[in-house]
Amino acid sequence: MTAKKRRRLFIVDEPFQIKYSLLLGLSAFVVSLVVSIIFYYHVSSLDELFLSSGLTISPEMTAFLAYQQKLLLVKISAATVIITLVMFLVGVVLSNKISGPVFSIRRSLQEIFNKGDFSARFRIRKHDELKDLVTDLNKAMERLDLEHGRASKK
């Protein structure tokens, strides 16, 4: 049984991966910020409704509600930051599934061009994205190798 190959580099195309990770992180930030604002104002309006209900409320209860609102704001802010960071990291992982095979294809193409060896084949990991593209590229390389072999025999 062969060991599963792992990539040593996780960021192979930094501009591409950072760009899409930032887009995913920014999207998560905006969504979590909107949800947080809606949630915070909903809870705040419930507190205001409670305070304006006409019940006799002690200063301690008013201070407690104010403290709870501040605590809620801190928790919501922390959750927004954590969600944003997690989604950024998810963006790095997901972008690696595309940029890794592209990096491998580019490296193989450079070797083919440098050596002029049409018998070379592209290799990516079994579960990588773009495996259909690599299959098609390998078929094209077989055809080139066959045609090049015929041309060199003439």
DATA-V813127 format. One record per pair of residues at least 12 apart in sequence whose ideal C-beta (glycine too) atoms are under 6 Angstrom apart, sorted by the first residue. I is the first residue (numbers start at 1). J is the second residue. Records with the same first field share a line. If there is no record, write none. Layout:
# DATA-V813127
I=J, J
This chain:
# DATA-V813127
5=125
7=100
10=96
12=99, 100, 103
13=99, 103
16=99
17=92, 95, 99
20=91, 95
21=88, 91, 92, 95
24=87, 91
25=84, 87, 88
28=83, 84, 87
29=84
32=80, 83
33=80
36=76, 80
40=76
47=65
97=129
98=129
101=124, 128, 129, 130
104=124
105=122
108=122
118=144, 145, 148
119=145
121=138
122=134, 137, 138
